[in-house]
Amino acid sequence: MYKKLTLENSDLKIIISPELGGRVLSLFNKKKEFEWVWNNKNLIEGIVPKGTNYDDNWQGGWEELFPNDAIEKFSWGTGYDHGETWSHAWKVNESSNKKIILETSNLDSGSKICKTYSLNGNKLRVEYCLRVSFKDIFLFKLHLAIPIYSRCNIKGNFSKIKKVEDSFGNILDTEDITHFLNLENNSKFFDFGYVENEGNHLSLHQENNSLKLTYDKEFLNYLWIFQSQGGWMGHNVLVLEPASNGKKLFKDAIYYDEYKKGPMSVETYYEVCIT
């Protein structure tokens, strides 16, 4: 069994599960009856074992990946697929309809993360206190999965978009590149890109609904965007991924000098405004 905690006011209702990676299961605009969190309807929502393959067990939601994405070796052992926090049961330190505070316990890496969800009007703010205990390179990134209903437009001060993997995707480096920022349900496009964002915010527009994401550009100074418009595993999902590193694989991050290394303690955040 697993708990569902709720943040709620007259604007938004947000559901969070500590046992399911501490992730956001729902962010619902009550005034417009619009859901901003994608959940995989092909899977039964529930706890997955530590070390599980990610893609085949991706239930959706808004979560974090730490300390790696692809499987990587560390001084303390091998990191799991997409890290260890998404399948981790977080401890509840505080819970009310305005604030929820969660904390990790007994991570294999020896690190510790505390995150605070705060609701204020039509804004959700998530603050992190991250303590990395080891001396290796690590990755911390957001993984905010958003459904693509009909059409979804992404707007930001973007200067360049580069493919994450040459063998993955059918949008970037093709004549259909405009579809990366202008998404359409079941168009069969999909891709994964590193996006140079000159600012610390971007916005999404679907139907008569908007979401503005603002994030800490000091620590999360890179932006990755993954998307499937029905073209990958049949999913219609957009994933916003502000990240601490510039590259998915550690060897590439080292080569381009776009990485963070422990030990360190850092505070970071993101905020979404829903209209």
Secondary structure, 3 states (H helix, E strand, C coil): CCCCEEEECCCEEEEEECCCCCEEEEEEECCCCEECCCECCCCCCCCCCCCCCCHHHCCECEEEECCCCCCCEECCEECCCCCCCCCCCCEEEEECCCEEEEECCCCCCCCEEEEEEEEECCEEEEEEEEEECCCCEECCEEEEEEECCCEEEEEEEEEEEEECCCCCCCCCCCCCHHHHCEEECCCCCEEEEEEEEEEEEEEEEECCEEEEEEECCCCCCEEEEEEEEEEECCEEEEEEEEECCCCCCHHHHHHCCCCEECCEEEEEEEEEEEC
